Amino acid sequence: MVRRYLLDPQMNNYRLKRNQCFCSGVGKRWQDCDGFTDLSPCLFGVPVGISFPHFLHSPRRLAEIGGGLEPTFTEHQSYLLLEPNLGVPVYAKVAIQPVLGVSRIGSVLALSRLPTVRLPLMWINIVSKF
């Protein structure tokens, strides 16, 4: 018998007070980070973050950027299986999605009407059997 441990589905929920300290940066509000982990303070301000694939456990508005994103718990959740007596990992699955922040650039005509969105770049699924 093994035990299954999941990542906290609320870890990117910045409506919760306990998470709001992770949304840092000059002039940022928690609404600017809600639904993903903002990595821009660690990457010299480049608007990059990570989330669960297809914005699983994120506000629905993030997944509605253009269609095709349909988060499902069984397919997109990260977890770890441990043997309970020894605490030895048996199986691990990490599913992440890099996210790029895209916003309008007033000085470039083609980008002056662009909405501010979080654009998913790819879905990475790492599986390890021990």
C-alpha positions in Angstrom: 0.0 0.0 0.0 1.3 3.4 -0.9 0.2 6.9 0.1 -0.5 9.6 -2.5 0.5 13.2 -1.8 -0.7 16.0 -4.0 0.6 19.6 -4.4 -1.8 22.0 -2.7 -4.4 23.0 -5.3 -4.6 26.4 -3.6 -0.9 27.2 -3.9 -1.5 29.7 -6.7 -4.6 31.2 -5.2 -3.6 34.7 -4.3 -7.1 35.5 -2.9 -5.8 33.7 0.2 -3.9 35.9 2.5 -1.2 33.2 3.2 -0.1 33.3 -0.5 -0.1 37.0 -1.1 3.4 37.5 0.1 4.6 35.4 -2.9 3.3 38.1 -5.3 6.2 40.6 -5.1 7.4 43.4 -7.2 7.0 47.1 -7.4 3.3 48.1 -7.9 2.0 44.5 -8.1 -1.3 43.6 -6.6 -2.3 40.0 -5.8 -4.7 40.0 -8.8 -1.6 40.4 -11.0 -0.3 37.0 -9.9 -3.5 35.0 -9.2 -3.4 31.6 -10.8 0.3 31.1 -11.4 3.6 31.5 -9.6 5.3 34.7 -10.7 9.0 34.2 -11.4 9.7 37.7 -12.8 11.4 38.9 -9.6 13.9 36.1 -10.0 14.5 36.7 -13.7 15.4 40.4 -13.8 11.8 41.4 -14.5 11.1 39.1 -17.5 7.3 38.4 -17.2 7.5 34.7 -16.8 5.8 32.3 -14.4 4.7 28.7 -14.0 1.3 27.2 -13.3 -0.4 23.8 -13.4 -1.1 22.7 -17.0 -4.1 24.2 -18.7 -4.3 26.6 -15.7 -5.7 23.8 -13.5 -6.8 25.3 -10.1 -6.5 28.8 -11.5 -9.2 31.4 -12.1 -11.3 30.3 -15.2 -10.5 33.6 -16.9 -6.8 32.5 -17.4 -7.9 29.4 -19.4 -10.3 31.4 -21.6 -7.6 33.3 -23.5 -8.4 31.7 -26.9 -9.8 28.2 -26.4 -8.2 24.8 -26.3 -7.4 24.8 -22.6 -9.4 22.3 -20.7 -7.9 21.5 -17.3 -8.6 18.0 -15.9 -7.6 16.9 -12.5 -6.5 13.4 -13.4 -4.3 14.5 -16.4 -2.8 17.7 -15.1 -2.2 17.2 -11.4 1.2 16.6 -9.9 1.7 14.0 -7.2 4.1 11.7 -5.3 3.5 8.1 -4.2 5.4 7.1 -1.0 5.7 3.7 0.7 4.5 4.7 4.2 6.7 2.5 6.4 10.1 3.6 5.0 9.0 6.9 3.4 10.5 5.8 0.1 9.2 7.4 -3.1 7.7 4.9 -5.5 6.4 7.2 -8.2 6.4 10.9 -8.9 4.6 13.0 -11.5 5.3 16.7 -11.9 3.2 18.6 -14.4 4.0 22.3 -15.0 3.3 25.0 -17.6 5.6 27.9 -18.2 3.6 31.1 -18.7 4.6 34.3 -20.5 3.0 37.6 -19.5 2.0 39.5 -22.7 0.7 43.1 -22.6 0.2 46.0 -24.9 3.1 48.1 -26.1 1.8 51.6 -26.9 4.8 52.6 -29.0 4.3 49.6 -31.4 1.2 50.1 -33.5 0.6 46.3 -34.1 0.7 45.7 -30.3 -1.1 48.8 -29.1 -4.5 47.1 -28.7 -3.2 43.8 -27.4 -5.0 42.7 -24.2 -2.9 41.8 -21.1 -2.8 37.9 -21.0 -0.9 35.1 -19.5 0.1 33.0 -22.5 0.9 29.3 -21.8 4.0 28.3 -23.7 4.0 24.5 -23.3 3.0 21.7 -20.9 5.8 19.8 -19.3 5.1 16.4 -17.7 7.9 14.7 -15.8 7.4 11.2 -14.5 9.8 9.1 -12.5 9.4 5.5 -11.3 11.7 4.5 -8.5 
